Amino acid sequence: RRWTVSSAGSLDRLALEHGNHQDLEIKEGMVKVQVKAVGLNFADIFAVQGLYSATPQGKFTPGLEFSGIILNIGENVKP
């Protein structure tokens, strides 16, 4: 599961998506993490509302903070 926002502008656009993300390909520079906890903070709420300068365009997953277990590491990932 993951929280997504179809586009910035309102907290009403925040939705919990259910799906299988096990088959995602790990590309160069990527790290696959089994997320155990996520923190939604003030900056995330601003991003959802479209008030944060770094708000992504289009659909995005809010959450600047998370913790979990590293499952796979792509090439050229530096510690």
C-alpha positions in Angstrom: 0.0 0.0 0.0 1.1 3.6 -0.5 -0.3 7.0 -0.1 -0.6 8.9 -3.4 -1.8 12.3 -4.5 -3.3 12.6 -8.0 -2.2 16.2 -8.2 -1.4 18.9 -5.7 -4.0 21.2 -4.5 -6.1 19.6 -1.7 -5.9 17.0 1.1 -9.0 15.5 -0.5 -6.7 14.2 -3.3 -4.8 12.0 -0.8 -5.7 8.3 -1.4 -4.4 5.0 -0.2 -3.5 2.7 -3.1 -3.3 -1.0 -2.8 -1.1 -2.9 -5.3 1.8 -5.2 -5.7 5.1 -3.4 -6.2 7.2 -6.6 -5.8 8.0 -6.8 -9.5 9.4 -3.3 -9.9 12.7 -3.3 -11.8 15.7 -1.9 -9.9 17.5 0.4 -12.2 20.9 2.1 -11.8 21.1 4.4 -8.8 17.9 2.9 -7.2 17.4 1.2 -3.9 14.4 -1.1 -3.2 13.2 -0.8 0.4 10.5 -2.7 2.3 9.0 0.3 4.1 8.1 -0.3 7.7 7.2 3.3 8.8 6.5 6.6 7.1 6.4 10.1 8.6 4.2 12.7 7.0 5.4 16.1 8.2 4.5 19.8 7.7 6.4 19.9 4.3 4.5 16.9 3.0 1.2 18.5 3.9 2.3 21.7 2.1 3.3 19.6 -0.9 -0.1 17.9 -1.0 -1.8 21.3 -0.9 0.6 22.6 -3.6 2.1 25.2 -1.3 5.7 23.8 -1.2 8.2 25.1 -3.8 9.4 21.5 -4.5 6.0 20.0 -5.0 6.2 17.4 -7.8 4.1 17.8 -10.9 1.3 15.3 -11.5 0.8 12.2 -9.4 3.2 11.7 -6.5 3.7 9.8 -3.2 4.2 12.2 -0.2 6.6 11.3 2.6 10.1 12.7 2.9 10.9 10.4 5.9 10.7 6.6 6.0 12.5 3.6 7.5 12.6 0.0 6.4 14.7 -2.9 5.2 16.9 -2.7 2.1 15.9 -5.5 -0.3 18.0 -4.7 -3.3 20.5 -2.2 -4.5 21.0 -1.1 -8.1 24.4 -0.4 -9.7 26.4 2.7 -8.8 24.6 3.3 -5.5 27.1 4.8 -3.0 26.6 4.4 0.8 
